[in-house]
């Protein structure tokens, strides 16, 4: 469930930092990193500097 929420937020907000995701989605930092890593491994998001964004489809 967390992965979908993070992905949708990144998609509709055009990206965000770890801190923004944690604050906006009320997800602890320790939980957000594994979610982002999973999304990156699946090729759904990428990191650009301090921002995470959805990969172009």
GUMARPA-142588 format. One line per field, with one value per atom (N, C-alpha, C, CB): atom name; residue number from 1; chain; x, y, z. Coordinates in pm, 1 decimal, padded with zeros to 6 digits. Glycine has a CB too. Layout:
<sites>
atomo	CA / ...
num	NUM / ...
cadena	A / ...
x	X / ...
y	Y / ...
z	Z / ...
</sites>
This chain:
<sites>
atomo	N / CA / C / CB / N / CA / C / CB / N / CA / C / CB / N / CA / C / CB / N / CA / C / CB / N / CA / C / CB / N / CA / C / CB / N / CA / C / CB / N / CA / C / CB / N / CA / C / CB / N / CA / C / CB / N / CA / C / CB / N / CA / C / CB / N / CA / C / CB / N / CA / C / CB / N / CA / C / CB / N / CA / C / CB / N / CA / C / CB / N / CA / C / CB / N / CA / C / CB / N / CA / C / CB / N / CA / C / CB / N / CA / C / CB / N / CA / C / CB / N / CA / C / CB / N / CA / C / CB / N / CA / C / CB / N / CA / C / CB / N / CA / C / CB / N / CA / C / CB / N / CA / C / CB / N / CA / C / CB / N / CA / C / CB / N / CA / C / CB / N / CA / C / CB / N / CA / C / CB / N / CA / C / CB / N / CA / C / CB / N / CA / C / CB / N / CA / C / CB / N / CA / C / CB / N / CA / C / CB / N / CA / C / CB / N / CA / C / CB / N / CA / C / CB / N / CA / C / CB / N / CA / C / CB / N / CA / C / CB / N / CA / C / CB / N / CA / C / CB / N / CA / C / CB / N / CA / C / CB / N / CA / C / CB / N / CA / C / CB / N / CA / C / CB / N / CA / C / CB / N / CA / C / CB
num	1 / 1 / 1 / 1 / 2 / 2 / 2 / 2 / 3 / 3 / 3 / 3 / 4 / 4 / 4 / 4 / 5 / 5 / 5 / 5 / 6 / 6 / 6 / 6 / 7 / 7 / 7 / 7 / 8 / 8 / 8 / 8 / 9 / 9 / 9 / 9 / 10 / 10 / 10 / 10 / 11 / 11 / 11 / 11 / 12 / 12 / 12 / 12 / 13 / 13 / 13 / 13 / 14 / 14 / 14 / 14 / 15 / 15 / 15 / 15 / 16 / 16 / 16 / 16 / 17 / 17 / 17 / 17 / 18 / 18 / 18 / 18 / 19 / 19 / 19 / 19 / 20 / 20 / 20 / 20 / 21 / 21 / 21 / 21 / 22 / 22 / 22 / 22 / 23 / 23 / 23 / 23 / 24 / 24 / 24 / 24 / 25 / 25 / 25 / 25 / 26 / 26 / 26 / 26 / 27 / 27 / 27 / 27 / 28 / 28 / 28 / 28 / 29 / 29 / 29 / 29 / 30 / 30 / 30 / 30 / 31 / 31 / 31 / 31 / 32 / 32 / 32 / 32 / 33 / 33 / 33 / 33 / 34 / 34 / 34 / 34 / 35 / 35 / 35 / 35 / 36 / 36 / 36 / 36 / 37 / 37 / 37 / 37 / 38 / 38 / 38 / 38 / 39 / 39 / 39 / 39 / 40 / 40 / 40 / 40 / 41 / 41 / 41 / 41 / 42 / 42 / 42 / 42 / 43 / 43 / 43 / 43 / 44 / 44 / 44 / 44 / 45 / 45 / 45 / 45 / 46 / 46 / 46 / 46 / 47 / 47 / 47 / 47 / 48 / 48 / 48 / 48 / 49 / 49 / 49 / 49 / 50 / 50 / 50 / 50 / 51 / 51 / 51 / 51 / 52 / 52 / 52 / 52 / 53 / 53 / 53 / 53 / 54 / 54 / 54 / 54 / 55 / 55 / 55 / 55 / 56 / 56 / 56 / 56 / 57 / 57 / 57 / 57
cadena	A / A / A / A / A / A / A / A / A / A / A / A / A / A / A / A / A / A / A / A / A / A / A / A / A / A / A / A / A / A / A / A / A / A / A / A / A / A / A / A / A / A / A / A / A / A / A / A / A / A / A / A / A / A / A / A / A / A / A / A / A / A / A / A / A / A / A / A / A / A / A / A / A / A / A / A / A / A / A / A / A / A / A / A / A / A / A / A / A / A / A / A / A / A / A / A / A / A / A / A / A / A / A / A / A / A / A / A / A / A / A / A / A / A / A / A / A / A / A / A / A / A / A / A / A / A / A / A / A / A / A / A / A / A / A / A / A / A / A / A / A / A / A / A / A / A / A / A / A / A / A / A / A / A / A / A / A / A / A / A / A / A / A / A / A / A / A / A / A / A / A / A / A / A / A / A / A / A / A / A / A / A / A / A / A / A / A / A / A / A / A / A / A / A / A / A / A / A / A / A / A / A / A / A / A / A / A / A / A / A / A / A / A / A / A / A / A / A / A / A / A / A / A / A / A / A / A / A
x	00082.5 / 00000.0 / 00086.7 / -00093.8 / 00192.6 / 00279.3 / 00343.3 / 00385.7 / 00378.6 / 00442.1 / 00348.0 / 00487.0 / 00222.7 / 00125.3 / 00106.4 / -00009.1 / 00096.1 / 00077.1 / 00194.3 / 00058.0 / 00315.3 / 00435.8 / 00442.3 / 00562.9 / 00418.2 / 00422.6 / 00320.9 / 00397.3 / 00198.2 / 00094.4 / 00129.0 / -00040.6 / 00183.6 / 00222.8 / 00332.2 / 00271.1 / 00432.5 / 00540.0 / 00486.6 / 00650.7 / 00395.2 / 00338.8 / 00261.5 / 00246.6 / 00174.2 / 00087.9 / 00154.8 / -00035.2 / 00264.4 / 00333.6 / 00459.5 / 00369.6 / 00485.8 / 00606.0 / 00734.7 / 00607.4 / 00731.3 / 00851.3 / 00851.5 / 00971.4 / 00955.0 / 00968.1 / 01089.4 / 00844.0 / 01129.9 / 01241.2 / 01189.6 / 01315.2 / 01282.2 / 01245.1 / 01171.7 / 01370.2 / 01222.6 / 01161.1 / 01019.0 / 01246.4 / 00999.2 / 00865.0 / 00769.6 / 00870.6 / 00817.0 / 00731.9 / 00692.3 / 00803.6 / 00788.6 / 00761.0 / 00658.9 / 00890.5 / 00678.4 / 00589.2 / 00448.8 / 00647.2 / 00441.8 / 00312.9 / 00232.3 / 00333.6 / 00299.8 / 00230.4 / 00226.7 / 00295.4 / 00293.5 / 00298.9 / 00354.4 / 00159.1 / 00464.8 / 00535.3 / 00671.7 / 00549.2 / 00711.6 / 00842.7 / 00957.4 / 00860.4 / 01062.9 / 01180.1 / 01232.2 / 01290.5 / 01234.8 / 01287.7 / 01203.6 / 01292.3 / 01079.0 / 00992.2 / 00996.6 / 00849.7 / 01026.9 / 01020.7 / 01134.8 / 01023.7 / 01253.4 / 01367.8 / 01346.3 / 01491.3 / 01298.7 / 01273.5 / 01167.4 / 01229.5 / 01066.7 / 00963.3 / 01025.5 / 00848.7 / 01106.9 / 01171.4 / 01268.1 / 01244.4 / 01341.6 / 01433.3 / 01358.1 / 01514.5 / 01245.2 / 01163.8 / 01112.1 / 01046.4 / 01063.0 / 01013.1 / 01125.0 / 00947.8 / 01245.3 / 01359.8 / 01397.7 / 01480.8 / 01400.8 / 01434.8 / 01334.5 / 01440.8 / 01208.8 / 01104.9 / 01103.4 / 00968.5 / 01190.1 / 01199.2 / 01087.8 / 01201.6 / 01018.8 / 00906.3 / 00946.6 / 00801.1 / 01051.0 / 01099.1 / 01250.2 / 01057.8 / 01301.6 / 01446.1 / 01481.3 / 01495.3 / 01606.6 / 01654.4 / 01728.0 / 01747.1 / 01691.5 / 01758.0 / 01800.2 / 01664.4 / 01927.5 / 01975.1 / 01909.5 / 01946.1 / 01842.8 / 01774.4 / 01627.5 / 01785.0 / 01584.3 / 01444.0 / 01424.9 / 01395.6 / 01309.2 / 01266.5 / 01153.6 / 01222.1 / 01159.5 / 01058.2 / 01018.7 / 01110.5 / 00899.5 / 00855.8 / 00934.7 / 00702.7 / 00969.0 / 01039.8 / 00940.5 / 01105.6 / 00989.0 / 00899.4 / 00849.2 / 00971.7 / 00725.0 / 00666.9 / 00647.8 / 00535.2
y	-00119.4 / 00000.0 / 00125.5 / 00000.0 / 00128.3 / 00244.7 / 00278.1 / 00222.7 / 00176.7 / 00199.8 / 00272.2 / 00067.5 / 00232.5 / 00298.2 / 00443.9 / 00224.5 / 00467.8 / 00602.9 / 00692.7 / 00600.3 / 00643.9 / 00720.6 / 00745.4 / 00647.0 / 00643.2 / 00658.8 / 00762.0 / 00524.7 / 00751.2 / 00845.7 / 00988.3 / 00805.7 / 01003.6 / 01138.1 / 01193.9 / 01135.6 / 01114.5 / 01160.7 / 01193.0 / 01055.4 / 01112.5 / 01133.7 / 01265.8 / 01016.4 / 01289.1 / 01407.4 / 01535.2 / 01382.7 / 01522.2 / 01642.1 / 01670.4 / 01626.1 / 01591.5 / 01605.3 / 01586.7 / 01741.4 / 01502.4 / 01468.6 / 01524.5 / 01517.5 / 01486.0 / 01533.8 / 01474.6 / 01501.8 / 01538.0 / 01488.6 / 01388.7 / 01605.5 / 01319.0 / 01224.1 / 01297.8 / 01151.4 / 01414.4 / 01491.2 / 01534.2 / 01614.0 / 01577.4 / 01617.2 / 01498.7 / 01678.0 / 01384.5 / 01265.2 / 01224.9 / 01148.9 / 01224.4 / 01186.5 / 01280.4 / 01186.9 / 01409.2 / 01509.0 / 01503.3 / 01648.9 / 01501.5 / 01505.4 / 01378.0 / 01529.6 / 01263.3 / 01134.9 / 01075.8 / 01037.3 / 01143.0 / 01096.4 / 00954.0 / 01102.2 / 00932.9 / 00804.4 / 00828.0 / 00744.0 / 00746.7 / 00765.8 / 00749.6 / 00667.0 / 00824.3 / 00819.5 / 00677.9 / 00909.9 / 00602.6 / 00466.1 / 00376.9 / 00406.6 / 00413.5 / 00334.9 / 00382.9 / 00339.4 / 00509.9 / 00565.4 / 00515.0 / 00717.4 / 00495.6 / 00450.9 / 00314.0 / 00446.3 / 00213.4 / 00084.4 / 00094.3 / -00019.5 / 00179.8 / 00198.7 / 00259.5 / 00289.2 / 00364.5 / 00428.2 / 00333.9 / 00553.4 / 00254.1 / 00156.7 / 00054.3 / 00085.0 / 00006.9 / -00088.3 / -00024.8 / -00138.4 / 00097.4 / 00166.5 / 00191.5 / 00298.7 / 00220.6 / 00239.5 / 00108.5 / 00295.9 / -00000.7 / -00131.3 / -00173.9 / -00236.6 / -00135.0 / -00169.6 / -00073.6 / -00170.0 / 00028.1 / 00122.8 / 00225.2 / 00049.5 / 00244.7 / 00337.8 / 00479.3 / 00286.8 / 00491.2 / 00623.7 / 00627.9 / 00655.9 / 00749.1 / 00769.4 / 00888.0 / 00791.7 / 00891.8 / 01000.4 / 01102.2 / 00946.5 / 01228.4 / 01338.8 / 01438.5 / 01405.9 / 01429.0 / 01511.4 / 01465.1 / 01661.3 / 01555.8 / 01519.1 / 01484.9 / 01632.5 / 01495.5 / 01470.4 / 01329.0 / 01573.4 / 01274.2 / 01149.1 / 01184.9 / 01040.1 / 01133.0 / 01161.5 / 01031.2 / 01265.4 / 01031.3 / 00915.4 / 00911.0 / 00920.8 / 00791.3 / 00775.8 / 00799.9 / 00633.5 / 00856.1 / 00878.5 / 00745.7 / 00958.1 / 00744.6 / 00621.9 / 00632.4 / 00590.3
z	00000.0 / 00000.0 / 00000.0 / 00120.7 / 00075.9 / 00083.8 / -00049.1 / 00186.8 / -00125.7 / -00255.4 / -00350.1 / -00317.2 / -00352.1 / -00439.2 / -00399.3 / -00434.8 / -00270.6 / -00219.8 / -00256.1 / -00069.1 / -00236.2 / -00269.5 / -00419.2 / -00221.9 / -00498.9 / -00644.0 / -00691.6 / -00712.5 / -00644.2 / -00686.0 / -00644.8 / -00626.6 / -00526.0 / -00482.1 / -00572.7 / -00335.2 / -00602.7 / -00690.5 / -00829.2 / -00700.1 / -00876.6 / -01010.3 / -01017.4 / -01048.5 / -00922.3 / -00927.5 / -00878.0 / -00847.0 / -00804.3 / -00755.2 / -00836.5 / -00606.9 / -00937.2 / -01021.2 / -00942.5 / -01088.0 / -00839.8 / -00764.6 / -00623.9 / -00836.9 / -00549.1 / -00412.6 / -00344.8 / -00333.4 / -00235.9 / -00155.5 / -00052.5 / -00086.0 / 00009.9 / 00115.3 / 00226.2 / 00171.7 / 00264.9 / 00372.8 / 00336.2 / 00405.6 / 00211.3 / 00167.0 / 00168.6 / 00026.3 / 00122.0 / 00121.0 / 00262.5 / 00051.6 / 00352.4 / 00491.4 / 00554.1 / 00574.0 / 00532.5 / 00592.3 / 00532.5 / 00574.0 / 00400.4 / 00331.9 / 00351.6 / 00184.7 / 00345.0 / 00352.5 / 00492.8 / 00259.7 / 00587.0 / 00726.0 / 00735.1 / 00789.4 / 00663.7 / 00664.5 / 00727.9 / 00518.8 / 00825.3 / 00888.3 / 00788.5 / 01003.2 / 00810.7 / 00723.0 / 00708.3 / 00776.4 / 00816.0 / 00811.9 / 00720.2 / 00953.5 / 00696.3 / 00608.0 / 00463.7 / 00658.1 / 00442.6 / 00307.2 / 00219.3 / 00312.9 / 00277.5 / 00197.6 / 00132.7 / 00284.2 / 00205.2 / 00138.1 / 00027.5 / 00241.0 / 00048.1 / -00053.9 / -00179.3 / -00000.5 / -00161.8 / -00275.7 / -00345.7 / -00231.3 / -00269.1 / -00330.0 / -00414.1 / -00221.8 / -00364.9 / -00439.9 / -00568.6 / -00354.1 / -00560.2 / -00678.4 / -00779.5 / -00638.5 / -00730.4 / -00820.8 / -00888.5 / -00744.0 / -00812.8 / -00869.1 / -00976.1 / -00758.6 / -00958.4 / -01055.2 / -01174.2 / -00987.5 / -01169.6 / -01279.6 / -01284.3 / -01406.5 / -01173.2 / -01170.1 / -01129.4 / -01075.7 / -01048.5 / -01007.2 / -01022.7 / -00859.8 / -01029.2 / -01034.0 / -00946.2 / -01179.9 / -00908.6 / -00823.7 / -00910.4 / -00710.5 / -00893.6 / -00962.5 / -00855.9 / -01070.7 / -00817.0 / -00705.4 / -00577.5 / -00729.8 / -00507.7 / -00384.1 / -00408.7 / -00282.8 / -00533.0 / -00568.0 / -00622.5 / -00671.3 / -00593.3 / -00656.6 / -00750.0 / -00550.9 / -00871.9 / -00973.5 / -01042.5 / -01077.4 / -01100.1 / -01177.9 / -01307.6 / -01206.3 / -01349.1 / -01476.5 / -01590.1 / -01488.5 / -01699.3 / -01814.0 / -01868.7 / -01925.4 / -01910.2 / -01966.0 / -02113.7 / -01900.7
</sites>
